[in-house]
Amino acid sequence: MATHRAVAITAVGSLEVVNLPTPVPGADEVLIHVRYSALIAFDGYQLDIGYMLSANDYPHVIGFGSAGFVKAVGENVKDLKEGDRVAAYNLPQSRNKSAQEYAVVPRWQVAKIPESVPLHEAASIPDNYVTAMFTVFGTPNLALPIPPSLVPPSSVPTRPSVDLSVPVLVYGAGSSAGQFFIQALRLAGFTDVFAVASSKHHEYLRTLGATQCFDYRSRDVAAQIRAAAASTKHGRLPIALDPIATRGSLTLLSEVLASPAALPPARLAVLLAYKDGDSVTNSPGTAMSLTPPRWLEDALAGKNIDLVPVGTFRFGEDGFSRENIVPVILPQLLAEGKLRANPVRLLEEGTLLERVKTGLDLLRHNKISGEKLVVELKF
């Protein structure tokens, strides 16, 4: 049996290079020779505390995004062939993850990448791009109207119309996910996108489509946002998106979205998990939850806000998202130059295990800001 090397969690706190059987792609799968792997904070949660892992899950390969070349395809895959340049969203099982020489991935999680996009940039795209597009267009999330320009009209599900002139807000807009949230909202057609981020990111966020930027460190940032929303013809913010999901971010958003009960509820889309801490990396000993914690229920009480929890791992359950977000829309946007990858922090020095450990440590200590961490996968 053929084997390949992988970077895997072998126990809580233990990360090793291991040899694994190289899978044969199933009928609807693609085997990818991975050249670059993107790491996220979630990889660190799983290494450090065994988050969402059981004793039977080890060894567990890490990495949620990849880029490389097609090695083989299943019998039902007719639109990809060996040698094609591709990027993939790598989940949920260990055999699907990206920090290994060969990953097998369902066809609907793979996008063909044009020659104009370098592979290390391509690896930075899939996971946060999927999160943003699924949040904005997917069911049961915001499920906003889908412009026919993104997919053939026959593939566009019927949705209630939305006033695209209303102001919408992205908290944590400077994060790798936040950058794609802004782009997804602009693709949806919104013309007034508020971005909350460190001031060092404001200039760049405006190039992505943000119309007003606010520094979350400002003492009166909530008042600034409320005043900006009040100055629009709509008088308030009806939609906000939070990929950070900390106590601080959600408390702030509960203040700026609050509105009288006589108005339609504001909608707050939150990327799970909720974090009882002040950063996306979470402090040791603080909790993470997939259900709203008590402090969040208290913060939202009486504010006329509908909470929209987003679990990216569920995007394959939505027919439109599964069939279109990665295999159809992503290659089109890249070919047309309508989607920008995150700035990349590329790790290519030292052994692979050293590079991965360095990357996870940077994420663990919140040292990655406005960038996507990508590791060159050379053993």
Secondary structure, DSSP 8 states (H G I E B T S, - for coil): --EEEEEEEEETTEEEEEEEE-----TTEEEEEEEEEEE-HHHHHHHHH-TT--GGG-SEE--SEEEEEEEEE-TT--S--TT-EEEEE--SSGGG-SSBSEEEEEGGGEEE--TTS-HHHHHTSHHHHHHHHHHHHSTTTT-----TTTS-GGG--------TTS-EEEETTTSHHHHHHHHHHHHHT-S-EEEE--GGGHHHHHHHT-SEEE-TTSTTHHHHHHHHHHTSTT-S--EEEESS-BHHHHHHHHHHH---TTS--EEEEEES-EESSSSTT--TT--EESS--HHHHHHHTTS-EEEEEE-GGGGGGSHHHHHHIIIIIHHHHHHTT------EEEE-SS-HHHHHHHHHHHHHTT---SSEEEEE---
